[in-house]
Each structure stands twice: as structure tokens, then as C-alpha cells.
């Protein structure tokens, strides 16, 4: 199957999946896996791997296996190590120390804004999935410290991370998009892309900040319900930990991985060579950086004389992240199945009729690709590759307007995050929300971010 019928089937598949999860209460893992299998078969993925014109076409079982394992390869260990750091921060009381530090820095009246800006800064060098896992313990502690809605804090952190993830190099997505559109001149204009990325992310932050406050009044997560029924005060909870790590040891498991990943990104962007590049690239790999963070977490738990509890802490971490990993991997399966059909190719081949709408075209194309296959980075790369030869006809061939095209593609690449996006499941599960709540929060918030940032792009298009 191909063409318009395939698009109709895809839309129906997503609707059925959402209904199965939210209305029929079928577990998300089973729902996503079943829809992936059925959609793949209807779309024409063969039952077994076949060779056509010398090219091997994977069978449905192979595609599903590759999608499942691919997710574990990319973020599985990152989620486990990040969650382990978070569990240690909670077990030692360090998360509460960090929450107090944040409150002293920004004041007790602005925790939601503080959480959003923290995410925005952290995700410039760090992938948003990793950033959310790393910062989640601080978010939870701030919720207990300030009694602000957990949903508001979750959405604020998620959207802050997401804004810089898609707009601001050295994150790979915007760098790749800039490379496709600028070609050999990309290094000359990368600073321009970074500057516009900072600027365009502001309306996304503003829109999502107000949305986080609004949605926090409408939806209660399991964390909110826990907080409502809590009998201990924040001070009593903190006192129950006894000795709490100092500021340096509390911060080190989080800040050291961020610094290492930032150095790795800088080394790649600056095209360092030799030993310096090798060492920083190695240490900047998320798995290695978070591994170093775990070592600091071990130091932290030892400093409060609780090293004997580290085994139990590790066990508890694996118990918690198990469901998250499997649901996230199921989302990866859906994305791989979609990519193995002719859906994206059909969209790519039939773009000429809407290429006359100027700066809106890169946005719409990227948004369609993002919604269809789940990955913001893939949407950025694919949409920029398609748009590169069309810049002249779109009126986007000056350096400033080409950089603006990168921004439009990035705005589309955040519109929207739903069940086929691993980030959706990270945010929903770590935020203590059910899948249907995830659609009302994470999916809606990314729609708000995408539209608000695109308004900023349109305004800039009249100036540049």
C-alpha cells in the first residue's frame, strides 16, 4: 500500500492506538506493539525478509526487532544510569539540597520558571531525553519544597529541554539541518544559526510556560495525589535523612556529566583532532558521561555513610525503569515500522504543490515528518535535505533567510511529541502521568511550543 490510502491507514492506526491505551486501558507496551505489527502488515512490509532487484527488504519481525533494540542502543543505558543517579540523589537527600539551592537562586515564587530555564540551559549540550532523566530528581524535590503542581513542573522541564534541543547547536539536529541548507559554508554561518536559535526559542518558552501553569490546574499526576495525602512537612522529610551531602557532592553527579557532554559537543563542532578530540569525544558520550556521574553518586552515598544501601538502591532503580524502557522501546518499534513503509517517501515525492507557501513550507514538512515517525532529529535532517534544492523558489536563499529556514524546520520538528516519540514516554512515565494525561500535557505542550516558535519565525521573516 502507498499514497493517500497509506496516510489514511496511518492516521487510523494512531487513533486506534490512542483509544486502546486511554479508553480500553490496554497496556501501552501491548497497544503500541500490536498497532506497529498491524500497520506494518497493512502497509506492505513482507512477512519475511526478501530480496527485490538486488536489495534486501526486511520482514516485519526483523523491523520490529531492529526498532526495539535500536532504542535500547540509543537511550536504554542512558535512562538506567540517569535514573540510578536520581535514585541516589533521593536516597541521600541530595535532591532536597539541590532544591534549596535553586530556591535560594531564583526565589520561592518562581519554581516553574526556574525548572524551565534549567532545562533550557542543560539541553544545549545534552539530549532532552538524558536531560530530563538527570534533572528529574531536582524537579521532584522542588515539587515537595514548593507544593507547586507536579504536572506544571514536568511540562516546564520538558518544554525547556525541548526548546534548546531542536533550535540551538551543538545539538546534532540543528547542526545537521544547517549543514544540509548551507552546505560547505555551514561553519561560516553556524553562529548565525545559534543566535537565531536562541531568539526563536524564546516564544516557545513563553508559550509553554503559560501552558504549564494552565495545565497544572487541570490535571493531577500520581505525584500530586501523593503530595496531597502526605502527612509530613518538607522540613520533616529532609530531617528524616539525617546527614545530607554538601552542595558540591549534591551537584557533582548532575553537573559533571553535563560538562563532559558539553565538551564532547564542542570538540565535535570545533573539529578538534588528535588526542584532545579522542578523549573529549569519549568522555562526552552520554553513556560514559553518566557513568562518571554514577561514580560521583557512589562518592555521595559513601559520604553520608549509606554505601551499604547502594545495592538496594540499584535494585530499586532497575525495578522502576523496567516499564519505562519497554514502553520507550515499543515507541521505537513504531517509528522503525513507519520508516520501513513508503509513507515518508510519498510525502517527500509529493511536496511540489505546497512549495509556494514560503517559510511555512519547511515548517509544515518537518511537522508532518515529526508526527509521522517520532524523531525530531530525523525530521530536521530529512526536511532540510528536501528543502535544500528549493531554497531559491521558496525565497530563502540569502544567508539570513536560510538560517530562518533552519528555524522553521526546527519549529516543525517539535510538532508534536506523541506515542512514537521516546521523549513522550520518558516525560510521561518519570512525571507520574498516565498515557492519556501525556497527550493532554506533553503532546499539547509541544504543539504550543511549535506554533509559538513558528510565529516568531514568521515575524522575523518580515524583518530579515
N, C-alpha and C positions, 0 to 999 in steps of 0.2 A: 504494500500500500504506500502511496505517496500523495503529494499535493494537498489540496484543501481537505479531502476526506481524512487524511492523516492528522491534520491540525484539529479537526473536529473531534476525532477519536482521542487525541491528546488532552484536549480541554475536558472531555467527558471523563477520562481516566483520573484527572486531578480532582474533579468534582466528586467522583465516586470515592476516591481515597479519603478526601476530607470528611465526607459523610460517614464512611466506615469508622474513622477514628473518633469523630466528635459525637455522632448520633448513635451508632451501633456499638460503640465502646469496644471495638476490636483493637487489640494492642497495636501501637504504631509500627512496631517491627514487622508483624504479620501483615498489616494492611499495606505497607509500602512494598514489601517483598512480593505480595500477591499481585498488586497493581503493576509492578515492574515486569513480572513474568507475563501477565495477560497483555499488557500494552506492547511488549516486545514481540510476542507471537502474532498479534493482530497487525503490527506494523511491518511484519515480514522478516524478522530475524529468524534464520533457519533453526531447526531443532538441533542439528549437529553441525560442526564446522565443515564448510565446503570450500572448494577451490573453483573460482569463476574467472576466466581469462587470465589465469596465472596468479590471481590474487586470492589469498585465504580470507574467507569471511567467517568470523567466529560464530559458533552456535550459541543459543540462548543461555545454556548452562555456563559456557566459558565467559560470556559477557557478564553474567551475574557474579561469577567468582572473581573476575577481574575488578568489578566495581566494589565488591566487598573488601577484597584485600587491598585495593588501592587506597581506600580510606584509612585503613589501619597503617599503611605505609606512610601516608602524608601527615596525619594528625593523631593517630592512635596512641603512640608513645608520648607525644606531647601532652595529650589530655591526662594520661596516667601520671606523668611526672609533675605536671602543673597541679593536679588535684592532690598529689602527695604533699607538695609544698603547702598547699592550702590547708590540708588536714593538720599538718604540724603547726602551722600558724594558729589554728583554732585550739589545738591541744595544749599549747604552751601559753596561750593568752596573748601572743604577739599581735594577733589581728586586732585586738582591742587597743593595744599600744599604738598601732598604726592609725586606727580610727581617731584616737585622741590627738595624734599629731596632725591629721588632716583638719580636724575641727579647730585646732589652735591656729592653723594656717589660714583658713577661709572663713572662720566664724561659724557658730552653731546654726545660723539661719539659712545657710545655702548648701546643704549636703548634696542635693541633687545636681546642682551646677558643678560642685567640686568633683563629683563622680564622673560627670560627663567630660569635663575638661581633662581629668586624669586619664580617661580612656583615649581622648583625642590625642594627647601628647604621646602616650605609650605606643599607640598603633602606628605612629610614623615609621619606626623601625621594625615593629613586631606585627605579625599577622593577627587579625582581630580574634580568631579562634583562641590562639595562645594567650593573647592579652586578656580576654575575658576570664579564662581559667586562672591566670596569675592574679588578677585584681579582685576576683570574686570574694575571697576572704575579707578584704577591706570593705567591700560593699555590704556583706552580711553584718560585719561588726558595726558599720555606720548605721545600718537599719536599727540595730538594737540600741545603739548610742543615742540616736536622734528620734526614734519612733516614727520616722518617715515611711511612707508606703514602700514595701519591698519591690512592688511592680514598678513604681516610679524610678527607683534606683536601678533596677535591672535594665529598663528601657534606656535610661540616661547613659549608663555604662556601655550598653550595646551600641547605641547610636553614636556616641562619642568615638568609640573604637572604629566603627564602620566608616565614619566621615573621612578620617585620615587614611584609612585602609585603601579606599578607592581613588582618592584625589591627590595624595601627597607622596611623591617619591621620597625615599628609596624603596617603598613598597613595590614589588615586581610588576603588578598590574598596570599602574600608570606609566611606569618606565617603559614597559613593552609597548603600550599604546603610543607613547611619544616616539619611540623608535620606529614603529611602523609608519607613522604620519610624517615625521621629519627626515627619516632615512639617515643618510650619512652625517647630516647636520645636527643630530639629536643632542650631542654634547654641548653644542653652541647655544641651544635653546632650553636646556633642561632646567636652568634656574628660572626661566620664564614660566615653565610648566609648574614648578614648585610654588612660585609666587601666586599664580592664578589658582592653584590647588588650595593654598591657604585661604585665599579670598573667597572662593566658591564654597568651601566647606562651612563658612560662617552662616549663611542662610539655612543650610542643612542642620546645623547645631541649634539655631534659634527655633526653627520649626519643631524639631524633635524634642527640645527642652519643654516647650509648652505642651506638646502632645504627651510627654511622660507625666507631667503634672495632672493632665486631664484623665488619662487612662488609669492612673494610680487610684483615682477616686471611684472608678467604675469596676475594677477587678481586684480580687484578693487572691494572692498566691498562698500556697501552704505555709510559707514563711510568715505572712501576715496573720494567718489564723493562729500559728504557734505563738506569735508575739502578743496577740490579743489575750491568749489564755495563760501567758507566763505569769508566775506568781512572784518571781524575784525581780528586783530592780537591776538596772545596768551595773550599779556600783557593787551590788551583792554578787552578781555574776563574775565581775572582774576579781573581787576579793576571794572568790572560791578557787581561783587558780593558784593562790599563794604567790610565790615569786614569779615575776613576769620578766622576759628578756628586755634588755635595754634597747634604745632606739636603733642603734647600728645593727644589732643582731636581729631585730624585728624586721628591718628594712632589707637587709642583705639578700635573703633568698628571692626577693622580688626584683630589686634594683640591679643586682649583678647580672642575671640573665638578660634583662633589658639592655644593659650597657653592652654586653657581649654581642647580642643580636644587632644592635645599632652599629657596632664596629665592623661586624661582618658585612652589613649592608653598605657601609661607607667604603670598605675595601673593594667591594664589587663595583660600586658606582664610580669610584675614582680609578678603577682598573689598576690597582696595585699589582705588583709582580713579586716573584721570589718568595722568600721565607715569610715576610710580613703578610703577604696575601694568603699563604697557606695556613698560617697559624690563626689569623683572624677569621678566615672563612670556616675553618674547623670549629673554633670556639663559638662562632656566630650562628652555626647550625642550631635550629631550635632545640633539637634533642640534646645536643651537647651542652648548650647554654642552660637548659633547665636541669640537666644532670649536675652541673656545677651548683645551680640553685639548691638542689637536693642536699648536696654536701654542706652548704651553709645552713640548711634546715636541720641537719643532723647536729651540727655545732650548736645551733639554737636550742634544740631539745636537750642536749647534754648540759648546756649552761644552766638549766633550771632543774637539773638532777632527775630528769624523766627519760633518760636514754633507754631504760628497761621497758618503756612503753612503745618504743619505736616499731617493734614487730607488730603489735596490735594496731597501731596507727596505720601501718602499711596494709594490713589485712582489711581494715575498715575502708581504706581508700579504694582498694580493688573491688570491694563489695558495692560501693557507691557508684563507681564509674562504669561497672559492667553494663548495666542497662543503657547508659549514655553512649557507650562505644558501639553497641549493637544497633541502636536506633540510628546513630550517625552513619554507620556503615551501610545500613539499609538505604539511607538517603543517597549515599554514593552509588549504590546499585542502580537506583532510579536515574541518576544523572548519566551513568555509563550506558544504560539501555537507550535513553533518549539520543545520546550521541551516536549510538550504533545504528539508528534508523536514518531515514532520508529527511527528517524534519528540518534540521539545521541547514542542510544543503538546499532544500526547497526555498527556505527563507532567503538564503544567500543569493539564489539564482533569480528571484522574483522581486528585486528591490527597485528596479528602474522606474516604475510608475510613481514611487513616492520620493524619488531623489530630488524633486524640485522644491521641497519644503525647507531647504537651507539647513540651519543649525538644529532644527528639530529632527532631521533625518538621523544623524548619528545617535541621538538620544533614544528615539523610538526603536531603532535597530538593536541597540545594545540592551534596551529594556526587554525586548522580545527574546533575545538570546539568553539573558539572565534568567527570566522567568521560566524559560523552556528547559534549561539544562542545569541551573543552580549555582554555578561558579561565577563569581564576579570577575575573577582573573581571566577565565576563558571568554567571558563576554567582552571584556576590554580588548583582549588580543584579537578575537575574531572580528568584532565590529570595526576595529581600527584597520585591520587588513582589508576589509571590504571597502571602507571609506577612503583609503589612501589614494586610489586612482580617480576618485570622484571629487577631490577637494576643489579642483578648478570649477566644475559645473555646479558645485554647492556654494561657491563664493567664499571658500575657506582656505585660500591658497597663500595668504600673507602669513608671516610668522606668528603674529598675534592671534589671528583668526584660526590658524592651525592649532595653536595651543588651546584656543577656546573649543575647538572640535574635540580635543582630548578630554576637556572638562565635560562636554556634553555626553561623550561616551561613558565617562566615569559616573555621571549622574544616572544614566540608564542602567549601569552595571550594579546599582544598588536597589533597583526597582524590579521586582521585590524579592525579599528573602522568605521562602516558604519551605515545604516539606522536602524538596530535593536539594536543599542547601544545608551542609553540615553545620553552618553557623546557627541556623534556626534551631537545631536540636541542642546545640551547646547552650545557647541562651535560655531556651525553654526549660531544659532539664536542670541546669545549675540555678536558674531563677525560681525553681519550685512551682512551675506552672504546667497545666495540662495542655495537650496539643491545641485544643480549641481556643484556649487562652493565648497560646502562642500566635495564632492567626490574628487575634484582636490586638495583640501588643507588638510583637516583632515584625510581623508582616505589614501591619498598618503603619508602624513607625518607619519602616524602610520606604514605604510609599510616600509618606510625608517628607522624608529626607530627600528622596529623588526628585519630587516635584518642586520642593523649595529651592534646592540647589539649581534645578533647571531654570527656575525663574531668575535666579542670579546670573546664570549663563546668558539668558535672553537679554537681560538689562545690559550686561557687558557687551553683547553683540552690537548694540546700538552706539556704543562708545568706541570700541576698538575697530 
